Amino acid sequence: MESLVAWVKVTQKKRLRVIDVDADENPIVVRSLDVSRIPALVLIKDRRVLGRLEGRATGQQIDDLIRPHLAA
């Protein structure tokens, strides 16, 4: 999923801010986002979790997660 997220980071940089968080170095963040599997992609807007993918994900799953939330 890491390379897919990197692709989203580059292609959607004007519409999304992608932040990488190392789970081992930031356990408080992991707990606060209720992440149970790594890798995880958590979509947040206005401090509210809108959706998540945990474990391996396909490009289609990532696209399905973020597309409804992208401003036109």
N, C-alpha and C positions, 0 to 999 in steps of 0.2 A: 504494500500500500504506500510505502514511502515515496517511491518514484511517481506514483499517481498523484499523490498530494503535492509533490514538487511541481508537477505539470499544471495542476490547478492553480498553484501559487503564482506561476509565471503567466498563465493564460488569462487569469481572472484578476490580476493585481489591481485593476482600476475599480473592481466591484467588491472584492473580498480582501480581508487581511487574514493571512494564514500565519499562525504562530506555532512553532515546534516546541514541544515541552518534553524534556527528558523525564520519564516517569521515575527513574531511580534517583534523580537529583531533586525532584519536586513532588514528594509523596503527599504533601498537603493539597496541592492542586489536584492530583489524581483522586484523592479521597473526596474533595469538595465537588468534583464533577461526577462522582460515583462511577468511575471507570473500573470495570472488573476484568477486562481483557485488553492486552496490548498486542498489536498496535490498535489505537483508537482514534477516531476522528469525531470531534464534538463540534457541532454547529451552534454558535452562541450569537445572540443579538440582544442588545440592551440588557446584558447580564442574565439572560434567560436562555436555557438550553432548548433549542428548536428541534434537534435531532442528533442522532449519533450512529456510528458504525463501530463495532468492536470486533477485533480479530481481522482476518484477511478480508479484503473487499475488492471488488472489481471496479473498473472505471465506470461501468454502467451504474453500479450501486452508488458510487460517489456522486455521479451526475444526477441521479434520481434524488439524492439527499439535498443537494445544494440548489438545483435548478429552480424549484418553486420559490426560493427565497432571494433570488437575484433580481435586482431592480432592472427593469427593461431599459 
